Amino acid sequence: MHYFHEDLAKEIGINEAIFLQNVYYLSKKKLVKETINNTLDVWIIMSGTTIKKYQGYFTASQIKTFTKNLIESDLLKKEQRCLHGNNSLSYTLTDRGWIVMLYLEKKCERKKFQNSLLEFNQCFWSNILELWLKEVDNLSNSTNPWLILVKHKQELANIIIEYRTLIEQDRKIEKMAHENFENSIKRIEIIISKNLVLKKRIEKTFKEVKNYLNEIIIPAVEKHGGLKAIKAFEKMSEEFLPTSSPVSNFYINISELNF
């Protein structure tokens, strides 16, 4: 490990900070000195040999614990890599991990890293580094740059809160819609009962009022809303004549309403 940041250790834990900085340092060395396929992630294989060589002061149990913490903080991700026909466990810095570690570097070190990528013709990774460095600048200008470490969980919490709010809103809307729906049907039933000519015509056509409500009024309320259906029906009832159709007149009125 080429340096240690006390502030990082305070935020994520000493073991986590040491491990993360080692992975960062080794990833940088690999990225600069080796020719890497543009589609290949920068990764460090945490085989038994690698752990013994670079992380020998940690037990397997410790590594399991703090890598889990780093993954949950979205600073590290683990993958299974196929190396020489064998599957090996590897750990990769996430974008957030790179940004945090670059932020902790001195400007001169970041510039040196950037120049090294160009020197070794790593243009693809140099472009990615520029994007990371823009985020680093934002952190540098932030009043509390360490918020980036909790941002991942904050985002998840905000999503959960927003989702719960939407559910509650949907429940209220559903309840209101049901109440309005029932009220709309009841109001239309009252209008029908007061207009005996209309009631007889409906019964003659549909055998009973209930059939008319089920086949004509309820679908109209569901499609156009209770208020519009009531207004259309009120207008039809006021103008209804014995020779009129209780279906066509209703739909003519509902189509003419503009609200």
C-alpha positions as CSV (number, residue, x, y, z in Angstrom):
1,M,0.0,0.0,0.0
2,H,1.5,3.3,-1.0
3,Y,-0.5,5.6,1.3
4,F,-3.1,5.6,4.0
5,H,-6.0,8.0,4.6
6,E,-7.2,8.4,8.1
7,D,-10.4,10.1,7.0
8,L,-11.3,7.2,4.8
9,A,-10.7,4.8,7.7
10,K,-13.0,6.8,9.9
11,E,-15.8,6.6,7.3
12,I,-15.6,3.0,6.2
13,G,-13.4,1.2,8.8
14,I,-9.6,0.6,9.0
15,N,-9.6,-2.9,7.4
16,E,-11.9,-1.7,4.7
17,A,-9.7,1.3,4.0
18,I,-6.5,-0.7,3.8
19,F,-8.0,-3.3,1.6
20,L,-9.7,-0.8,-0.8
21,Q,-6.5,1.2,-1.1
22,N,-4.5,-1.9,-1.9
23,V,-6.9,-2.9,-4.6
24,Y,-6.9,0.6,-6.0
25,Y,-3.1,0.7,-6.0
26,L,-2.7,-2.7,-7.7
27,S,-5.5,-1.8,-10.2
28,K,-3.7,1.4,-11.2
29,K,-0.4,-0.5,-11.7
30,K,-2.1,-3.1,-13.8
31,L,-4.0,-0.5,-15.9
32,V,-0.9,1.5,-16.7
33,K,1.6,-1.2,-17.3
34,E,-0.4,-3.8,-19.2
35,T,-2.2,-3.8,-22.5
36,I,-5.9,-4.3,-21.6
37,N,-8.7,-5.1,-23.9
38,N,-11.1,-2.1,-24.0
39,T,-14.0,-4.3,-22.9
40,L,-12.2,-5.8,-19.9
41,D,-12.8,-4.5,-16.4
42,V,-9.8,-3.5,-14.3
43,W,-9.6,-6.3,-11.7
44,I,-7.4,-7.9,-9.1
45,I,-7.7,-11.7,-8.7
46,M,-8.0,-12.4,-5.0
47,S,-6.6,-15.9,-5.2
48,G,-4.9,-17.5,-2.2
49,T,-1.5,-16.5,-3.6
50,T,-2.5,-12.8,-4.2
51,I,-4.1,-12.5,-0.7
52,K,-0.9,-13.9,0.9
53,K,1.2,-11.6,-1.1
54,Y,-0.7,-8.3,-0.7
55,Q,-3.2,-8.9,2.1
56,G,-1.3,-11.4,4.3
57,Y,-2.2,-9.6,7.5
58,F,-5.9,-10.3,7.0
59,T,-7.6,-13.6,7.8
60,A,-10.1,-15.2,5.4
61,S,-12.9,-14.3,7.8
62,Q,-11.8,-10.7,8.0
63,I,-11.7,-10.4,4.2
64,K,-15.2,-11.9,3.9
65,T,-16.6,-9.4,6.4
66,F,-15.0,-6.1,5.1
67,T,-15.4,-7.0,1.4
68,K,-19.1,-7.5,2.1
69,N,-19.2,-4.0,3.7
70,L,-17.4,-2.5,0.7
71,I,-19.8,-4.1,-1.7
72,E,-22.8,-2.8,0.3
73,S,-21.2,0.7,0.1
74,D,-21.0,0.3,-3.7
75,L,-17.2,0.8,-3.6
76,L,-16.3,-2.8,-4.6
77,K,-17.9,-5.6,-6.6
78,K,-17.0,-9.2,-6.7
79,E,-17.0,-11.5,-9.8
80,Q,-16.0,-15.0,-10.8
81,R,-13.2,-14.9,-13.4
82,C,-12.1,-17.8,-15.5
83,L,-8.3,-17.9,-15.4
84,H,-6.4,-20.7,-17.1
85,G,-9.6,-22.8,-17.0
86,N,-10.2,-22.3,-13.3
87,N,-12.8,-20.0,-11.8
88,S,-11.2,-17.5,-9.4
89,L,-12.8,-14.9,-7.1
90,S,-11.9,-11.4,-8.1
91,Y,-12.8,-7.9,-6.7
92,T,-13.3,-4.9,-8.9
93,L,-13.5,-1.3,-8.0
94,T,-16.8,0.3,-8.9
95,D,-17.1,3.7,-10.5
96,R,-17.9,5.1,-7.0
97,G,-14.8,3.3,-5.7
98,W,-12.5,4.8,-8.3
99,I,-14.0,8.3,-7.8
100,V,-13.4,8.1,-4.0
101,M,-9.9,6.9,-4.3
102,L,-9.0,9.4,-7.0
103,Y,-10.5,12.1,-4.8
104,L,-8.0,11.1,-2.0
105,E,-5.0,11.3,-4.3
106,K,-3.0,14.5,-4.6
107,K,-3.6,16.4,-7.8
108,C,-0.1,15.8,-9.0
109,E,-0.6,12.0,-8.6
110,R,-3.9,12.1,-10.5
111,K,-2.2,14.0,-13.3
112,K,0.7,11.5,-13.3
113,F,-1.8,8.7,-13.6
114,Q,-3.6,10.4,-16.5
115,N,-0.3,11.0,-18.3
116,S,0.8,7.4,-17.8
117,L,-2.4,6.1,-19.5
118,L,-1.7,8.3,-22.5
119,E,1.9,7.2,-22.5
120,F,1.0,3.5,-22.6
121,N,-1.7,4.2,-25.2
122,Q,-4.6,3.5,-22.9
123,C,-6.9,6.0,-24.6
124,F,-10.1,4.2,-23.7
125,W,-9.3,4.2,-20.0
126,S,-8.0,7.8,-20.3
127,N,-11.4,8.9,-21.5
128,I,-13.1,7.0,-18.6
129,L,-10.7,8.6,-16.2
130,E,-11.7,12.1,-17.4
131,L,-15.3,11.3,-16.5
132,W,-14.3,10.1,-13.1
133,L,-12.2,13.2,-12.6
134,K,-15.2,15.4,-13.3
135,E,-16.9,13.7,-10.4
136,V,-13.8,14.2,-8.3
137,D,-14.0,18.0,-9.0
138,N,-17.6,17.9,-7.8
139,L,-16.5,16.2,-4.6
140,S,-13.7,18.8,-4.1
141,N,-16.3,21.6,-4.3
142,S,-18.7,19.9,-2.0
143,T,-19.1,21.0,1.6
144,N,-19.3,17.4,2.7
145,P,-17.6,15.1,0.1
146,W,-18.1,12.0,2.2
147,L,-21.8,12.1,1.4
148,I,-20.8,10.1,-1.7
149,L,-20.3,7.1,0.7
150,V,-23.9,7.2,1.8
151,K,-25.5,8.4,-1.4
152,H,-26.0,4.8,-2.6
153,K,-28.1,3.9,0.4
154,Q,-29.8,7.4,0.4
155,E,-30.9,6.8,-3.2
156,L,-32.4,3.4,-2.2
157,A,-34.1,5.0,0.8
158,N,-35.5,7.7,-1.4
159,I,-36.8,5.2,-3.9
160,I,-38.5,3.2,-1.1
161,I,-40.1,6.4,0.4
162,E,-41.3,7.5,-3.1
163,Y,-42.7,4.1,-3.8
164,R,-44.6,4.0,-0.5
165,T,-45.9,7.5,-1.1
166,L,-47.2,6.4,-4.5
167,I,-48.8,3.4,-3.0
168,E,-50.6,5.5,-0.4
169,Q,-51.7,7.9,-3.1
170,D,-53.0,5.1,-5.2
171,R,-54.9,3.7,-2.3
172,K,-56.5,7.1,-1.7
173,I,-57.3,7.5,-5.4
174,E,-58.7,4.0,-5.6
175,K,-60.9,4.7,-2.5
176,M,-62.1,8.0,-3.8
177,A,-62.8,6.5,-7.3
178,H,-64.8,3.7,-5.7
179,E,-66.8,6.2,-3.6
180,N,-67.4,8.5,-6.6
181,F,-68.4,5.5,-8.7
182,E,-71.0,4.3,-6.2
183,N,-72.3,7.8,-5.7
184,S,-72.5,8.4,-9.4
185,I,-74.6,5.2,-10.0
186,K,-76.9,6.1,-7.0
187,R,-77.5,9.6,-8.4
188,I,-78.4,8.3,-11.8
189,E,-80.8,5.8,-10.2
190,I,-82.5,8.6,-8.4
191,I,-82.8,10.6,-11.7
192,I,-84.3,7.6,-13.4
193,S,-86.8,7.0,-10.5
194,K,-88.1,10.6,-10.9
195,N,-88.6,10.3,-14.6
196,L,-91.3,7.7,-15.1
197,V,-91.3,8.0,-18.9
198,L,-87.6,7.4,-19.0
199,K,-87.8,4.5,-16.5
200,K,-90.5,2.7,-18.6
201,R,-88.5,3.1,-21.8
202,I,-85.4,1.7,-20.1
203,E,-87.4,-1.2,-18.7
204,K,-89.0,-1.9,-22.1
205,T,-85.6,-1.9,-23.8
206,F,-83.4,-3.6,-21.1
207,K,-86.2,-5.5,-19.1
208,E,-85.0,-3.7,-15.9
209,V,-83.1,-0.6,-14.9
210,K,-80.3,-2.7,-13.4
211,N,-79.4,-4.1,-16.8
212,Y,-79.3,-0.6,-18.3
213,L,-76.9,0.5,-15.5
214,N,-74.7,-2.5,-16.0
215,E,-74.5,-2.4,-19.8
216,I,-74.5,1.4,-20.5
217,I,-74.0,3.6,-17.4
218,I,-71.3,1.7,-15.5
219,P,-69.0,1.4,-18.6
220,A,-69.5,5.1,-19.3
221,V,-68.6,6.0,-15.7
222,E,-65.5,3.9,-15.8
223,K,-64.4,5.4,-19.1
224,H,-65.4,9.1,-18.8
225,G,-65.7,9.5,-15.0
226,G,-68.7,9.9,-12.7
227,L,-69.1,13.7,-13.0
228,K,-69.2,13.7,-16.8
229,A,-71.6,10.7,-16.9
230,I,-74.0,12.3,-14.4
231,K,-74.0,15.6,-16.4
232,A,-74.7,13.8,-19.6
233,F,-77.5,11.7,-18.0
234,E,-79.1,14.8,-16.4
235,K,-79.2,16.5,-19.7
236,M,-80.7,13.5,-21.4
237,S,-83.3,13.1,-18.7
238,E,-84.4,16.7,-19.0
239,E,-84.9,16.5,-22.7
240,F,-86.1,12.9,-22.9
241,L,-89.1,12.1,-25.1
242,P,-91.1,8.8,-25.3
243,T,-89.6,8.2,-28.8
244,S,-86.0,8.9,-27.8
245,S,-83.4,6.2,-27.2
246,P,-82.0,6.1,-23.7
247,V,-78.7,4.8,-25.2
248,S,-78.0,7.1,-28.2
249,N,-79.1,10.3,-26.5
250,F,-76.9,9.5,-23.5
251,Y,-73.8,8.9,-25.6
252,I,-74.5,12.0,-27.8
253,N,-74.6,14.1,-24.6
254,I,-71.5,12.6,-23.1
255,S,-69.5,13.1,-26.3
256,E,-70.5,16.7,-26.5
257,L,-69.3,17.5,-22.9
258,N,-65.8,19.2,-23.1
259,F,-64.6,18.9,-19.5
